[in-house]
Amino acid sequence: MFSKILVANRGEIAIRALRAANELGARTVAVFPWDDRNSVHRQKADEAYEIGEKGHPVRAYLDPAEIVRVAVDSGAEAIYPGYGFLSENPHLAQAAADAGITFVGPSPQVLELAGNKVEAIKAARAAGIPTLRSTPPSADAEALVSQAEEIGFPIFVKAVAGGGGRGMR
């Protein structure tokens, strides 16, 4: 068990993580940009540190180096990213590992693999995990339409790489 955990998120996600850590007896660290200075997650944490630039609240939560710096400076043993923001970022997981801090989530290698949908589906199939039918990636629209007709509609189009679900249509 960790004695101090940095929660690298905001709002309800952070509040739930802070509550869970508290129930387990761990001290908590919150990060917040100036714009979130009055946020409940900041007030609920045992310690809170301002990060980022004024006027860029979301960008502050997307800076792995700054998150790890605060974790090191505060003596946090673990970083919990919640979901969204940096939760799928292999750079945060690696930076935490390099600093001797536990990243509460998948390893950097797994996050790298999951970030590339083509490689992720290959790994899933190699492990014997059932997957949906799909097409190989291609820039050839005619070939993709032909393969989609073969698979059947409706279809789901996903970028090979990306993050945050913005590429889903």
Residue pairs with C-beta under 8 A, 6 or more apart in sequence:
1 24
1 25
1 26
2 21
2 26
2 76
2 77
2 78
2 102
3 26
3 27
3 77
4 26
4 27
4 28
4 29
4 46
4 74
4 75
4 76
4 77
4 78
5 17
5 21
5 26
5 27
5 28
5 29
5 76
5 77
5 78
5 79
5 80
5 104
6 28
6 29
6 30
6 31
6 67
6 70
6 71
6 74
6 76
6 78
6 79
6 80
7 14
7 17
7 18
7 21
7 28
7 29
7 30
7 31
7 41
7 45
7 80
7 82
8 31
8 61
8 67
8 79
8 80
8 81
8 82
8 85
8 86
8 92
9 17
9 41
9 61
9 80
9 81
9 82
9 83
9 84
9 85
10 32
10 36
10 39
10 41
10 61
11 39
11 40
11 41
13 82
13 83
13 84
14 30
14 41
14 44
14 82
15 40
15 41
15 44
17 28
17 80
17 82
18 28
18 30
18 41
18 44
18 45
19 44
21 27
21 28
21 80
22 28
27 46
27 47
28 44
28 45
28 46
28 47
29 45
29 46
29 47
29 48
29 49
29 70
29 71
29 74
29 76
30 41
30 42
30 44
30 45
30 47
30 48
30 49
31 48
31 49
31 50
31 51
31 60
31 61
31 66
31 67
31 70
32 39
32 41
32 42
32 48
32 49
32 50
32 51
32 60
33 50
33 51
33 52
33 53
33 54
33 56
33 57
33 59
33 60
33 61
34 50
34 52
34 53
34 54
34 55
34 57
35 54
35 55
35 56
35 57
36 42
36 57
37 50
42 48
47 74
49 70
49 73
49 74
51 60
51 61
51 63
51 66
51 67
51 70
52 59
52 60
52 61
52 63
52 66
53 59
53 60
60 66
61 67
61 85
61 86
62 85
62 86
64 86
64 89
64 91
64 92
64 95
65 95
67 79
67 86
67 92
67 95
68 79
68 92
68 95
68 96
68 99
68 101
70 76
71 79
71 96
71 99
71 101
72 99
72 101
76 101
77 101
77 102
78 101
78 102
78 103
78 104
79 92
79 96
79 101
79 102
79 103
79 104
80 104
80 105
81 87
81 89
81 92
81 103
81 104
81 105
84 164
86 92
87 105
88 111
88 114
88 115
88 163
89 111
89 163
90 108
90 109
90 111
90 112
90 115
91 108
92 103
93 103
93 105
93 106
93 107
93 108
93 111
94 108
96 102
96 103
97 103
97 108
105 111
106 114
113 119
113 120
113 123
114 120
115 161
115 162
115 163
116 160
116 161
117 158
117 159
117 160
117 161
118 136
118 137
118 160
121 131
121 134
124 131
125 131
133 151
134 151
135 143
135 144
135 147
135 148
135 151
137 160
138 144
148 155
156 168
156 169
157 168
157 169
158 167
158 168
159 167
